[in-house]
Amino acid sequence: MEGNIFISKLENPVRESCQIENTLFENYDVKRGLRNSDGTGVLVGLTNIGDVVGYKKEDGKVVAIPGELVNFITEA
């Protein structure tokens, strides 16, 4: 029981110390998750074996879609 009280007293200070100002994400071009601010997918690596599709364009606008992994390797 004492452990729960101790943890609950620390919860808010820990949460507050882990906050990151929103402007820092833009200033340092840090991505949140796997999307750019315009909804397009973030390039996380270069490979010849697959691709991740996370958006489509409709009427010139980027529309986020559930991610899809495309495999370039075919069985011989």
mmJSON file of the N, C-alpha and C atoms, coordinates in Angstrom:
{"data_MODEL":{"atom_site":{
"group_PDB":["ATOM","ATOM","ATOM","ATOM","ATOM","ATOM","ATOM","ATOM","ATOM","ATOM","ATOM","ATOM","ATOM","ATOM","ATOM","ATOM","ATOM","ATOM","ATOM","ATOM","ATOM","ATOM","ATOM","ATOM","ATOM","ATOM","ATOM","ATOM","ATOM","ATOM","ATOM","ATOM","ATOM","ATOM","ATOM","ATOM","ATOM","ATOM","ATOM","ATOM","ATOM","ATOM","ATOM","ATOM","ATOM","ATOM","ATOM","ATOM","ATOM","ATOM","ATOM","ATOM","ATOM","ATOM","ATOM","ATOM","ATOM","ATOM","ATOM","ATOM","ATOM","ATOM","ATOM","ATOM","ATOM","ATOM","ATOM","ATOM","ATOM","ATOM","ATOM","ATOM","ATOM","ATOM","ATOM","ATOM","ATOM","ATOM","ATOM","ATOM","ATOM","ATOM","ATOM","ATOM","ATOM","ATOM","ATOM","ATOM","ATOM","ATOM","ATOM","ATOM","ATOM","ATOM","ATOM","ATOM","ATOM","ATOM","ATOM","ATOM","ATOM","ATOM","ATOM","ATOM","ATOM","ATOM","ATOM","ATOM","ATOM","ATOM","ATOM","ATOM","ATOM","ATOM","ATOM","ATOM","ATOM","ATOM","ATOM","ATOM","ATOM","ATOM","ATOM","ATOM","ATOM","ATOM","ATOM","ATOM","ATOM","ATOM","ATOM","ATOM","ATOM","ATOM","ATOM","ATOM","ATOM","ATOM","ATOM","ATOM","ATOM","ATOM","ATOM","ATOM","ATOM","ATOM","ATOM","ATOM","ATOM","ATOM","ATOM","ATOM","ATOM","ATOM","ATOM","ATOM","ATOM","ATOM","ATOM","ATOM","ATOM","ATOM","ATOM","ATOM","ATOM","ATOM","ATOM","ATOM","ATOM","ATOM","ATOM","ATOM","ATOM","ATOM","ATOM","ATOM","ATOM","ATOM","ATOM","ATOM","ATOM","ATOM","ATOM","ATOM","ATOM","ATOM","ATOM","ATOM","ATOM","ATOM","ATOM","ATOM","ATOM","ATOM","ATOM","ATOM","ATOM","ATOM","ATOM","ATOM","ATOM","ATOM","ATOM","ATOM","ATOM","ATOM","ATOM","ATOM","ATOM","ATOM","ATOM","ATOM","ATOM","ATOM","ATOM","ATOM","ATOM","ATOM","ATOM","ATOM","ATOM","ATOM","ATOM","ATOM","ATOM","ATOM","ATOM","ATOM"],
"id":[1,2,3,4,5,6,7,8,9,10,11,12,13,14,15,16,17,18,19,20,21,22,23,24,25,26,27,28,29,30,31,32,33,34,35,36,37,38,39,40,41,42,43,44,45,46,47,48,49,50,51,52,53,54,55,56,57,58,59,60,61,62,63,64,65,66,67,68,69,70,71,72,73,74,75,76,77,78,79,80,81,82,83,84,85,86,87,88,89,90,91,92,93,94,95,96,97,98,99,100,101,102,103,104,105,106,107,108,109,110,111,112,113,114,115,116,117,118,119,120,121,122,123,124,125,126,127,128,129,130,131,132,133,134,135,136,137,138,139,140,141,142,143,144,145,146,147,148,149,150,151,152,153,154,155,156,157,158,159,160,161,162,163,164,165,166,167,168,169,170,171,172,173,174,175,176,177,178,179,180,181,182,183,184,185,186,187,188,189,190,191,192,193,194,195,196,197,198,199,200,201,202,203,204,205,206,207,208,209,210,211,212,213,214,215,216,217,218,219,220,221,222,223,224,225,226,227,228],
"type_symbol":["N","C","C","N","C","C","N","C","C","N","C","C","N","C","C","N","C","C","N","C","C","N","C","C","N","C","C","N","C","C","N","C","C","N","C","C","N","C","C","N","C","C","N","C","C","N","C","C","N","C","C","N","C","C","N","C","C","N","C","C","N","C","C","N","C","C","N","C","C","N","C","C","N","C","C","N","C","C","N","C","C","N","C","C","N","C","C","N","C","C","N","C","C","N","C","C","N","C","C","N","C","C","N","C","C","N","C","C","N","C","C","N","C","C","N","C","C","N","C","C","N","C","C","N","C","C","N","C","C","N","C","C","N","C","C","N","C","C","N","C","C","N","C","C","N","C","C","N","C","C","N","C","C","N","C","C","N","C","C","N","C","C","N","C","C","N","C","C","N","C","C","N","C","C","N","C","C","N","C","C","N","C","C","N","C","C","N","C","C","N","C","C","N","C","C","N","C","C","N","C","C","N","C","C","N","C","C","N","C","C","N","C","C","N","C","C","N","C","C","N","C","C","N","C","C","N","C","C"],
"label_atom_id":["N","CA","C","N","CA","C","N","CA","C","N","CA","C","N","CA","C","N","CA","C","N","CA","C","N","CA","C","N","CA","C","N","CA","C","N","CA","C","N","CA","C","N","CA","C","N","CA","C","N","CA","C","N","CA","C","N","CA","C","N","CA","C","N","CA","C","N","CA","C","N","CA","C","N","CA","C","N","CA","C","N","CA","C","N","CA","C","N","CA","C","N","CA","C","N","CA","C","N","CA","C","N","CA","C","N","CA","C","N","CA","C","N","CA","C","N","CA","C","N","CA","C","N","CA","C","N","CA","C","N","CA","C","N","CA","C","N","CA","C","N","CA","C","N","CA","C","N","CA","C","N","CA","C","N","CA","C","N","CA","C","N","CA","C","N","CA","C","N","CA","C","N","CA","C","N","CA","C","N","CA","C","N","CA","C","N","CA","C","N","CA","C","N","CA","C","N","CA","C","N","CA","C","N","CA","C","N","CA","C","N","CA","C","N","CA","C","N","CA","C","N","CA","C","N","CA","C","N","CA","C","N","CA","C","N","CA","C","N","CA","C","N","CA","C","N","CA","C","N","CA","C","N","CA","C","N","CA","C","N","CA","C","N","CA","C"],
"label_alt_id":[null,null,null,null,null,null,null,null,null,null,null,null,null,null,null,null,null,null,null,null,null,null,null,null,null,null,null,null,null,null,null,null,null,null,null,null,null,null,null,null,null,null,null,null,null,null,null,null,null,null,null,null,null,null,null,null,null,null,null,null,null,null,null,null,null,null,null,null,null,null,null,null,null,null,null,null,null,null,null,null,null,null,null,null,null,null,null,null,null,null,null,null,null,null,null,null,null,null,null,null,null,null,null,null,null,null,null,null,null,null,null,null,null,null,null,null,null,null,null,null,null,null,null,null,null,null,null,null,null,null,null,null,null,null,null,null,null,null,null,null,null,null,null,null,null,null,null,null,null,null,null,null,null,null,null,null,null,null,null,null,null,null,null,null,null,null,null,null,null,null,null,null,null,null,null,null,null,null,null,null,null,null,null,null,null,null,null,null,null,null,null,null,null,null,null,null,null,null,null,null,null,null,null,null,null,null,null,null,null,null,null,null,null,null,null,null,null,null,null,null,null,null,null,null,null,null,null,null],
"label_comp_id":["MET","MET","MET","GLU","GLU","GLU","GLY","GLY","GLY","ASN","ASN","ASN","ILE","ILE","ILE","PHE","PHE","PHE","ILE","ILE","ILE","SER","SER","SER","LYS","LYS","LYS","LEU","LEU","LEU","GLU","GLU","GLU","ASN","ASN","ASN","PRO","PRO","PRO","VAL","VAL","VAL","ARG","ARG","ARG","GLU","GLU","GLU","SER","SER","SER","CYS","CYS","CYS","GLN","GLN","GLN","ILE","ILE","ILE","GLU","GLU","GLU","ASN","ASN","ASN","THR","THR","THR","LEU","LEU","LEU","PHE","PHE","PHE","GLU","GLU","GLU","ASN","ASN","ASN","TYR","TYR","TYR","ASP","ASP","ASP","VAL","VAL","VAL","LYS","LYS","LYS","ARG","ARG","ARG","GLY","GLY","GLY","LEU","LEU","LEU","ARG","ARG","ARG","ASN","ASN","ASN","SER","SER","SER","ASP","ASP","ASP","GLY","GLY","GLY","THR","THR","THR","GLY","GLY","GLY","VAL","VAL","VAL","LEU","LEU","LEU","VAL","VAL","VAL","GLY","GLY","GLY","LEU","LEU","LEU","THR","THR","THR","ASN","ASN","ASN","ILE","ILE","ILE","GLY","GLY","GLY","ASP","ASP","ASP","VAL","VAL","VAL","VAL","VAL","VAL","GLY","GLY","GLY","TYR","TYR","TYR","LYS","LYS","LYS","LYS","LYS","LYS","GLU","GLU","GLU","ASP","ASP","ASP","GLY","GLY","GLY","LYS","LYS","LYS","VAL","VAL","VAL","VAL","VAL","VAL","ALA","ALA","ALA","ILE","ILE","ILE","PRO","PRO","PRO","GLY","GLY","GLY","GLU","GLU","GLU","LEU","LEU","LEU","VAL","VAL","VAL","ASN","ASN","ASN","PHE","PHE","PHE","ILE","ILE","ILE","THR","THR","THR","GLU","GLU","GLU","ALA","ALA","ALA"],
"label_asym_id":["A","A","A","A","A","A","A","A","A","A","A","A","A","A","A","A","A","A","A","A","A","A","A","A","A","A","A","A","A","A","A","A","A","A","A","A","A","A","A","A","A","A","A","A","A","A","A","A","A","A","A","A","A","A","A","A","A","A","A","A","A","A","A","A","A","A","A","A","A","A","A","A","A","A","A","A","A","A","A","A","A","A","A","A","A","A","A","A","A","A","A","A","A","A","A","A","A","A","A","A","A","A","A","A","A","A","A","A","A","A","A","A","A","A","A","A","A","A","A","A","A","A","A","A","A","A","A","A","A","A","A","A","A","A","A","A","A","A","A","A","A","A","A","A","A","A","A","A","A","A","A","A","A","A","A","A","A","A","A","A","A","A","A","A","A","A","A","A","A","A","A","A","A","A","A","A","A","A","A","A","A","A","A","A","A","A","A","A","A","A","A","A","A","A","A","A","A","A","A","A","A","A","A","A","A","A","A","A","A","A","A","A","A","A","A","A","A","A","A","A","A","A","A","A","A","A","A","A"],
"label_entity_id":["1","1","1","1","1","1","1","1","1","1","1","1","1","1","1","1","1","1","1","1","1","1","1","1","1","1","1","1","1","1","1","1","1","1","1","1","1","1","1","1","1","1","1","1","1","1","1","1","1","1","1","1","1","1","1","1","1","1","1","1","1","1","1","1","1","1","1","1","1","1","1","1","1","1","1","1","1","1","1","1","1","1","1","1","1","1","1","1","1","1","1","1","1","1","1","1","1","1","1","1","1","1","1","1","1","1","1","1","1","1","1","1","1","1","1","1","1","1","1","1","1","1","1","1","1","1","1","1","1","1","1","1","1","1","1","1","1","1","1","1","1","1","1","1","1","1","1","1","1","1","1","1","1","1","1","1","1","1","1","1","1","1","1","1","1","1","1","1","1","1","1","1","1","1","1","1","1","1","1","1","1","1","1","1","1","1","1","1","1","1","1","1","1","1","1","1","1","1","1","1","1","1","1","1","1","1","1","1","1","1","1","1","1","1","1","1","1","1","1","1","1","1","1","1","1","1","1","1"],
"label_seq_id":[1,1,1,2,2,2,3,3,3,4,4,4,5,5,5,6,6,6,7,7,7,8,8,8,9,9,9,10,10,10,11,11,11,12,12,12,13,13,13,14,14,14,15,15,15,16,16,16,17,17,17,18,18,18,19,19,19,20,20,20,21,21,21,22,22,22,23,23,23,24,24,24,25,25,25,26,26,26,27,27,27,28,28,28,29,29,29,30,30,30,31,31,31,32,32,32,33,33,33,34,34,34,35,35,35,36,36,36,37,37,37,38,38,38,39,39,39,40,40,40,41,41,41,42,42,42,43,43,43,44,44,44,45,45,45,46,46,46,47,47,47,48,48,48,49,49,49,50,50,50,51,51,51,52,52,52,53,53,53,54,54,54,55,55,55,56,56,56,57,57,57,58,58,58,59,59,59,60,60,60,61,61,61,62,62,62,63,63,63,64,64,64,65,65,65,66,66,66,67,67,67,68,68,68,69,69,69,70,70,70,71,71,71,72,72,72,73,73,73,74,74,74,75,75,75,76,76,76],
"pdbx_PDB_ins_code":[null,null,null,null,null,null,null,null,null,null,null,null,null,null,null,null,null,null,null,null,null,null,null,null,null,null,null,null,null,null,null,null,null,null,null,null,null,null,null,null,null,null,null,null,null,null,null,null,null,null,null,null,null,null,null,null,null,null,null,null,null,null,null,null,null,null,null,null,null,null,null,null,null,null,null,null,null,null,null,null,null,null,null,null,null,null,null,null,null,null,null,null,null,null,null,null,null,null,null,null,null,null,null,null,null,null,null,null,null,null,null,null,null,null,null,null,null,null,null,null,null,null,null,null,null,null,null,null,null,null,null,null,null,null,null,null,null,null,null,null,null,null,null,null,null,null,null,null,null,null,null,null,null,null,null,null,null,null,null,null,null,null,null,null,null,null,null,null,null,null,null,null,null,null,null,null,null,null,null,null,null,null,null,null,null,null,null,null,null,null,null,null,null,null,null,null,null,null,null,null,null,null,null,null,null,null,null,null,null,null,null,null,null,null,null,null,null,null,null,null,null,null,null,null,null,null,null,null],
"Cartn_x":[0.82,0.0,0.859,1.946,2.809,3.455,3.774,4.369,3.449,2.146,1.178,1.102,1.158,1.126,2.375,3.526,4.786,4.758,4.282,4.212,3.229,2.082,1.095,1.61,2.47,3.06,4.063,4.702,5.697,5.101,3.878,3.296,3.29,2.731,2.637,4.009,4.929,6.251,6.973,6.832,7.472,6.834,5.51,4.823,5.238,5.298,5.668,7.111,8.005,9.409,9.642,8.693,8.842,8.162,7.575,6.887,7.905,7.609,8.459,7.631,8.195,7.483,7.212,6.003,5.616,6.525,6.995,7.834,9.159,9.645,10.916,10.835,9.672,9.505,9.719,9.166,9.31,10.718,11.253,12.577,13.67,13.58,14.618,14.189,13.048,12.518,12.426,11.906,11.698,10.278,10.142,8.831,8.135,6.832,6.015,5.453,5.815,5.353,5.966,5.21,5.731,5.07,4.704,4.071,4.748,4.862,5.266,4.073,4.294,3.193,2.107,2.449,1.436,0.702,0.988,0.284,0.995,2.055,2.792,3.637,4.024,4.841,6.266,6.9,8.282,9.187,10.226,11.199,12.028,11.947,12.667,13.844,14.008,15.134,15.053,16.135,16.172,16.354,15.565,15.638,15.135,15.607,15.118,14.136,13.777,12.905,11.489,11.22,9.866,9.67,8.446,8.073,6.85,6.687,5.506,4.713,3.447,2.569,1.628,1.643,0.818,-0.098,-0.126,-1.02,-1.345,-2.389,-2.717,-3.045,-3.009,-3.327,-4.671,-5.541,-6.864,-7.054,-7.321,-7.516,-6.347,-5.124,-3.936,-3.673,-4.491,-4.312,-3.849,-3.017,-2.526,-3.559,-3.946,-4.927,-4.267,-4.198,-3.599,-4.478,-3.832,-4.54,-3.844,-4.498,-3.796,-2.557,-1.443,-0.188,-0.263,0.448,0.483,1.945,2.4,3.75,3.718,4.497,4.568,5.879,5.807,6.968,7.387,8.651,9.157,9.743,9.973,10.587,9.507,9.743,8.803,9.509,8.779,9.343,9.68,10.804,11.225,10.499],
"Cartn_y":[-1.201,0.0,1.259,1.24,2.413,2.686,1.628,1.793,2.538,2.258,2.941,4.426,4.783,6.19,6.902,6.258,6.827,7.076,6.09,6.215,7.305,7.372,8.388,9.8,9.957,11.273,11.678,10.703,10.993,11.162,10.709,10.679,12.048,13.055,14.374,15.005,14.999,15.576,14.874,13.566,12.838,13.224,13.27,13.666,15.068,15.992,17.378,17.467,16.68,16.753,16.125,15.345,14.678,15.437,16.579,17.345,18.002,17.993,18.611,19.7,20.881,21.988,21.652,21.951,21.637,22.307,23.504,24.217,23.502,22.732,22.034,20.977,20.358,19.357,19.998,21.19,21.89,22.455,23.061,23.691,22.702,21.481,20.477,19.379,19.576,18.628,17.215,17.116,15.827,15.368,14.129,13.583,12.982,13.058,12.398,11.145,10.011,8.764,8.594,8.137,7.898,8.797,10.006,10.942,12.31,12.943,14.337,15.194,16.48,17.365,17.461,17.178,17.234,15.905,14.903,13.624,12.565,12.942,11.95,11.1,9.934,9.033,9.52,9.187,9.554,8.458,8.844,7.885,7.389,6.106,5.552,4.695,4.467,3.668,3.487,3.03,2.768,1.278,0.725,-0.709,-1.028,-2.129,-2.616,-3.763,-4.078,-5.238,-4.875,-3.619,-3.265,-1.771,-1.374,0.032,0.087,1.183,1.393,2.54,2.289,3.307,3.751,5.047,5.538,6.68,7.014,8.086,7.926,8.629,8.708,10.163,10.533,11.908,11.929,12.809,12.993,14.467,14.81,16.202,17.08,16.541,17.304,17.408,16.747,16.788,15.431,15.455,14.226,13.734,12.47,11.861,10.646,10.673,9.554,8.323,7.163,5.887,4.924,3.829,2.838,2.357,2.228,1.835,0.483,0.36,-0.886,-1.186,-2.372,-2.794,-3.508,-3.002,-3.59,-4.344,-5.634,-6.494,-6.567,-6.229,-6.261,-7.613,-8.476,-9.781,-10.765,-11.426,-12.463,-13.806,-14.82,-16.171,-16.635,-17.295,-17.78,-19.045],
"Cartn_z":[0.0,0.0,0.0,0.787,0.841,-0.508,-1.267,-2.589,-3.53,-3.47,-4.322,-4.002,-2.731,-2.329,-2.829,-2.682,-3.137,-4.647,-5.384,-6.849,-7.246,-6.585,-6.948,-6.664,-5.646,-5.359,-6.435,-7.058,-8.084,-9.478,-9.673,-11.015,-11.695,-11.075,-11.719,-11.965,-10.977,-11.265,-12.429,-12.531,-13.629,-14.957,-14.991,-16.235,-16.661,-15.725,-16.041,-16.543,-15.978,-16.387,-17.761,-18.257,-19.551,-20.689,-20.412,-21.447,-22.381,-23.664,-24.673,-25.363,-25.457,-26.1,-27.562,-28.021,-29.399,-30.418,-30.136,-31.096,-31.353,-30.383,-30.563,-31.662,-31.83,-32.881,-34.25,-34.446,-35.723,-35.879,-34.821,-34.901,-35.272,-34.775,-35.007,-35.974,-36.643,-37.625,-37.054,-35.833,-35.175,-35.472,-35.909,-36.277,-35.06,-35.076,-34.058,-34.708,-34.199,-34.811,-36.178,-37.132,-38.473,-39.512,-39.112,-40.041,-39.982,-41.148,-41.215,-40.821,-40.62,-40.219,-41.289,-42.565,-43.63,-43.825,-42.966,-43.033,-43.85,-44.565,-45.34,-44.409,-44.882,-44.081,-43.963,-42.875,-42.618,-43.17,-43.886,-44.387,-43.223,-42.93,-41.783,-42.2,-43.471,-43.942,-45.438,-46.015,-47.446,-47.659,-48.537,-48.771,-50.171,-50.714,-51.999,-51.834,-50.596,-50.38,-49.972,-49.688,-49.297,-49.19,-48.963,-48.817,-47.91,-47.215,-46.383,-46.978,-47.252,-47.804,-46.689,-46.356,-45.263,-45.65,-46.955,-47.394,-48.869,-49.294,-50.718,-51.011,-52.26,-52.643,-53.346,-52.868,-53.459,-53.741,-54.975,-55.369,-54.922,-55.007,-54.646,-53.158,-52.351,-50.895,-50.392,-49.363,-48.747,-47.743,-47.873,-46.978,-46.318,-44.988,-44.252,-44.381,-44.546,-44.596,-43.642,-43.259,-42.442,-43.202,-42.501,-43.131,-43.81,-44.915,-45.671,-46.03,-45.709,-46.054,-47.388,-48.347,-49.671,-49.786,-50.11,-50.227,-51.686,-51.971,-53.34,-53.731,-52.758,-53.04,-53.46,-54.57,-55.022,-54.976,-54.659,-54.594,-56.012,-56.168,-57.493,-57.872],
"occupancy":[1.0,1.0,1.0,1.0,1.0,1.0,1.0,1.0,1.0,1.0,1.0,1.0,1.0,1.0,1.0,1.0,1.0,1.0,1.0,1.0,1.0,1.0,1.0,1.0,1.0,1.0,1.0,1.0,1.0,1.0,1.0,1.0,1.0,1.0,1.0,1.0,1.0,1.0,1.0,1.0,1.0,1.0,1.0,1.0,1.0,1.0,1.0,1.0,1.0,1.0,1.0,1.0,1.0,1.0,1.0,1.0,1.0,1.0,1.0,1.0,1.0,1.0,1.0,1.0,1.0,1.0,1.0,1.0,1.0,1.0,1.0,1.0,1.0,1.0,1.0,1.0,1.0,1.0,1.0,1.0,1.0,1.0,1.0,1.0,1.0,1.0,1.0,1.0,1.0,1.0,1.0,1.0,1.0,1.0,1.0,1.0,1.0,1.0,1.0,1.0,1.0,1.0,1.0,1.0,1.0,1.0,1.0,1.0,1.0,1.0,1.0,1.0,1.0,1.0,1.0,1.0,1.0,1.0,1.0,1.0,1.0,1.0,1.0,1.0,1.0,1.0,1.0,1.0,1.0,1.0,1.0,1.0,1.0,1.0,1.0,1.0,1.0,1.0,1.0,1.0,1.0,1.0,1.0,1.0,1.0,1.0,1.0,1.0,1.0,1.0,1.0,1.0,1.0,1.0,1.0,1.0,1.0,1.0,1.0,1.0,1.0,1.0,1.0,1.0,1.0,1.0,1.0,1.0,1.0,1.0,1.0,1.0,1.0,1.0,1.0,1.0,1.0,1.0,1.0,1.0,1.0,1.0,1.0,1.0,1.0,1.0,1.0,1.0,1.0,1.0,1.0,1.0,1.0,1.0,1.0,1.0,1.0,1.0,1.0,1.0,1.0,1.0,1.0,1.0,1.0,1.0,1.0,1.0,1.0,1.0,1.0,1.0,1.0,1.0,1.0,1.0,1.0,1.0,1.0,1.0,1.0,1.0,1.0,1.0,1.0,1.0,1.0,1.0],
"B_iso_or_equiv":[0.0,0.0,0.0,0.0,0.0,0.0,0.0,0.0,0.0,0.0,0.0,0.0,0.0,0.0,0.0,0.0,0.0,0.0,0.0,0.0,0.0,0.0,0.0,0.0,0.0,0.0,0.0,0.0,0.0,0.0,0.0,0.0,0.0,0.0,0.0,0.0,0.0,0.0,0.0,0.0,0.0,0.0,0.0,0.0,0.0,0.0,0.0,0.0,0.0,0.0,0.0,0.0,0.0,0.0,0.0,0.0,0.0,0.0,0.0,0.0,0.0,0.0,0.0,0.0,0.0,0.0,0.0,0.0,0.0,0.0,0.0,0.0,0.0,0.0,0.0,0.0,0.0,0.0,0.0,0.0,0.0,0.0,0.0,0.0,0.0,0.0,0.0,0.0,0.0,0.0,0.0,0.0,0.0,0.0,0.0,0.0,0.0,0.0,0.0,0.0,0.0,0.0,0.0,0.0,0.0,0.0,0.0,0.0,0.0,0.0,0.0,0.0,0.0,0.0,0.0,0.0,0.0,0.0,0.0,0.0,0.0,0.0,0.0,0.0,0.0,0.0,0.0,0.0,0.0,0.0,0.0,0.0,0.0,0.0,0.0,0.0,0.0,0.0,0.0,0.0,0.0,0.0,0.0,0.0,0.0,0.0,0.0,0.0,0.0,0.0,0.0,0.0,0.0,0.0,0.0,0.0,0.0,0.0,0.0,0.0,0.0,0.0,0.0,0.0,0.0,0.0,0.0,0.0,0.0,0.0,0.0,0.0,0.0,0.0,0.0,0.0,0.0,0.0,0.0,0.0,0.0,0.0,0.0,0.0,0.0,0.0,0.0,0.0,0.0,0.0,0.0,0.0,0.0,0.0,0.0,0.0,0.0,0.0,0.0,0.0,0.0,0.0,0.0,0.0,0.0,0.0,0.0,0.0,0.0,0.0,0.0,0.0,0.0,0.0,0.0,0.0,0.0,0.0,0.0,0.0,0.0,0.0,0.0,0.0,0.0,0.0,0.0,0.0],
"pdbx_formal_charge":[null,null,null,null,null,null,null,null,null,null,null,null,null,null,null,null,null,null,null,null,null,null,null,null,null,null,null,null,null,null,null,null,null,null,null,null,null,null,null,null,null,null,null,null,null,null,null,null,null,null,null,null,null,null,null,null,null,null,null,null,null,null,null,null,null,null,null,null,null,null,null,null,null,null,null,null,null,null,null,null,null,null,null,null,null,null,null,null,null,null,null,null,null,null,null,null,null,null,null,null,null,null,null,null,null,null,null,null,null,null,null,null,null,null,null,null,null,null,null,null,null,null,null,null,null,null,null,null,null,null,null,null,null,null,null,null,null,null,null,null,null,null,null,null,null,null,null,null,null,null,null,null,null,null,null,null,null,null,null,null,null,null,null,null,null,null,null,null,null,null,null,null,null,null,null,null,null,null,null,null,null,null,null,null,null,null,null,null,null,null,null,null,null,null,null,null,null,null,null,null,null,null,null,null,null,null,null,null,null,null,null,null,null,null,null,null,null,null,null,null,null,null,null,null,null,null,null,null],
"auth_seq_id":[1,1,1,2,2,2,3,3,3,4,4,4,5,5,5,6,6,6,7,7,7,8,8,8,9,9,9,10,10,10,11,11,11,12,12,12,13,13,13,14,14,14,15,15,15,16,16,16,17,17,17,18,18,18,19,19,19,20,20,20,21,21,21,22,22,22,23,23,23,24,24,24,25,25,25,26,26,26,27,27,27,28,28,28,29,29,29,30,30,30,31,31,31,32,32,32,33,33,33,34,34,34,35,35,35,36,36,36,37,37,37,38,38,38,39,39,39,40,40,40,41,41,41,42,42,42,43,43,43,44,44,44,45,45,45,46,46,46,47,47,47,48,48,48,49,49,49,50,50,50,51,51,51,52,52,52,53,53,53,54,54,54,55,55,55,56,56,56,57,57,57,58,58,58,59,59,59,60,60,60,61,61,61,62,62,62,63,63,63,64,64,64,65,65,65,66,66,66,67,67,67,68,68,68,69,69,69,70,70,70,71,71,71,72,72,72,73,73,73,74,74,74,75,75,75,76,76,76],
"auth_comp_id":["MET","MET","MET","GLU","GLU","GLU","GLY","GLY","GLY","ASN","ASN","ASN","ILE","ILE","ILE","PHE","PHE","PHE","ILE","ILE","ILE","SER","SER","SER","LYS","LYS","LYS","LEU","LEU","LEU","GLU","GLU","GLU","ASN","ASN","ASN","PRO","PRO","PRO","VAL","VAL","VAL","ARG","ARG","ARG","GLU","GLU","GLU","SER","SER","SER","CYS","CYS","CYS","GLN","GLN","GLN","ILE","ILE","ILE","GLU","GLU","GLU","ASN","ASN","ASN","THR","THR","THR","LEU","LEU","LEU","PHE","PHE","PHE","GLU","GLU","GLU","ASN","ASN","ASN","TYR","TYR","TYR","ASP","ASP","ASP","VAL","VAL","VAL","LYS","LYS","LYS","ARG","ARG","ARG","GLY","GLY","GLY","LEU","LEU","LEU","ARG","ARG","ARG","ASN","ASN","ASN","SER","SER","SER","ASP","ASP","ASP","GLY","GLY","GLY","THR","THR","THR","GLY","GLY","GLY","VAL","VAL","VAL","LEU","LEU","LEU","VAL","VAL","VAL","GLY","GLY","GLY","LEU","LEU","LEU","THR","THR","THR","ASN","ASN","ASN","ILE","ILE","ILE","GLY","GLY","GLY","ASP","ASP","ASP","VAL","VAL","VAL","VAL","VAL","VAL","GLY","GLY","GLY","TYR","TYR","TYR","LYS","LYS","LYS","LYS","LYS","LYS","GLU","GLU","GLU","ASP","ASP","ASP","GLY","GLY","GLY","LYS","LYS","LYS","VAL","VAL","VAL","VAL","VAL","VAL","ALA","ALA","ALA","ILE","ILE","ILE","PRO","PRO","PRO","GLY","GLY","GLY","GLU","GLU","GLU","LEU","LEU","LEU","VAL","VAL","VAL","ASN","ASN","ASN","PHE","PHE","PHE","ILE","ILE","ILE","THR","THR","THR","GLU","GLU","GLU","ALA","ALA","ALA"],
"auth_asym_id":["A","A","A","A","A","A","A","A","A","A","A","A","A","A","A","A","A","A","A","A","A","A","A","A","A","A","A","A","A","A","A","A","A","A","A","A","A","A","A","A","A","A","A","A","A","A","A","A","A","A","A","A","A","A","A","A","A","A","A","A","A","A","A","A","A","A","A","A","A","A","A","A","A","A","A","A","A","A","A","A","A","A","A","A","A","A","A","A","A","A","A","A","A","A","A","A","A","A","A","A","A","A","A","A","A","A","A","A","A","A","A","A","A","A","A","A","A","A","A","A","A","A","A","A","A","A","A","A","A","A","A","A","A","A","A","A","A","A","A","A","A","A","A","A","A","A","A","A","A","A","A","A","A","A","A","A","A","A","A","A","A","A","A","A","A","A","A","A","A","A","A","A","A","A","A","A","A","A","A","A","A","A","A","A","A","A","A","A","A","A","A","A","A","A","A","A","A","A","A","A","A","A","A","A","A","A","A","A","A","A","A","A","A","A","A","A","A","A","A","A","A","A","A","A","A","A","A","A"],
"auth_atom_id":["N","CA","C","N","CA","C","N","CA","C","N","CA","C","N","CA","C","N","CA","C","N","CA","C","N","CA","C","N","CA","C","N","CA","C","N","CA","C","N","CA","C","N","CA","C","N","CA","C","N","CA","C","N","CA","C","N","CA","C","N","CA","C","N","CA","C","N","CA","C","N","CA","C","N","CA","C","N","CA","C","N","CA","C","N","CA","C","N","CA","C","N","CA","C","N","CA","C","N","CA","C","N","CA","C","N","CA","C","N","CA","C","N","CA","C","N","CA","C","N","CA","C","N","CA","C","N","CA","C","N","CA","C","N","CA","C","N","CA","C","N","CA","C","N","CA","C","N","CA","C","N","CA","C","N","CA","C","N","CA","C","N","CA","C","N","CA","C","N","CA","C","N","CA","C","N","CA","C","N","CA","C","N","CA","C","N","CA","C","N","CA","C","N","CA","C","N","CA","C","N","CA","C","N","CA","C","N","CA","C","N","CA","C","N","CA","C","N","CA","C","N","CA","C","N","CA","C","N","CA","C","N","CA","C","N","CA","C","N","CA","C","N","CA","C","N","CA","C","N","CA","C","N","CA","C","N","CA","C","N","CA","C","N","CA","C"],
"pdbx_PDB_model_num":[1,1,1,1,1,1,1,1,1,1,1,1,1,1,1,1,1,1,1,1,1,1,1,1,1,1,1,1,1,1,1,1,1,1,1,1,1,1,1,1,1,1,1,1,1,1,1,1,1,1,1,1,1,1,1,1,1,1,1,1,1,1,1,1,1,1,1,1,1,1,1,1,1,1,1,1,1,1,1,1,1,1,1,1,1,1,1,1,1,1,1,1,1,1,1,1,1,1,1,1,1,1,1,1,1,1,1,1,1,1,1,1,1,1,1,1,1,1,1,1,1,1,1,1,1,1,1,1,1,1,1,1,1,1,1,1,1,1,1,1,1,1,1,1,1,1,1,1,1,1,1,1,1,1,1,1,1,1,1,1,1,1,1,1,1,1,1,1,1,1,1,1,1,1,1,1,1,1,1,1,1,1,1,1,1,1,1,1,1,1,1,1,1,1,1,1,1,1,1,1,1,1,1,1,1,1,1,1,1,1,1,1,1,1,1,1,1,1,1,1,1,1,1,1,1,1,1,1]
}}}
